[in-house]
Amino acid sequence: MNKIKIENLIISNLREFIKENDLELIGELNTETRLIGSSGFLDSMDLVSFIVDVEEAISDEFSLDIELANDSAMSNRTSPFINISTLSDYILKITEH
């Protein structure tokens, strides 16, 4: 598992999530696409649903069961859910152990 594979998996799942939930994304979808915050396009409920989708995709693709929305993620000074790049970095970090 490497960063590019994870980013591609996240982007693929995000495209599907956007389509299924009739969300509007302004701009191009890339690793710097903001998920949350003032310029993010996911609200808290969308984020939770999307994170579950990503967890399932990682399980299917890499045979790894992980929990992304855990105490570690919530206690980080900077949220790992800000954009696709920070989310992929976080996934790599928790799967290294």
RAVENMO-V529742 format. One record per backbone hydrogen bond with DSSP energy under -0.5 kcal/mol. NH is the residue of the N-H (numbers start at 1). CO is the residue of the C=O. If there is no record, write none. Layout:
{{NH;CO} {NH;CO}}
This chain:
{{6;2} {7;3} {8;4} {9;5} {10;6} {11;7} {12;8} {13;9} {14;10} {15;11} {16;12} {17;13} {18;14} {19;15} {20;16} {21;17} {22;19} {23;18} {25;23} {26;24} {27;25} {30;28} {33;30} {35;82} {36;82} {40;37} {41;34} {42;35} {47;43} {48;44} {49;45} {50;46} {51;47} {52;48} {53;49} {54;50} {55;51} {56;52} {57;53} {58;54} {59;55} {60;56} {61;57} {62;58} {63;59} {64;58} {66;64} {68;66} {70;68} {74;70} {75;71} {76;72} {82;79} {84;33} {85;31} {87;83} {88;84} {89;85} {90;86} {91;87} {92;88} {93;89} {94;90} {95;91} {96;92} {96;93}}
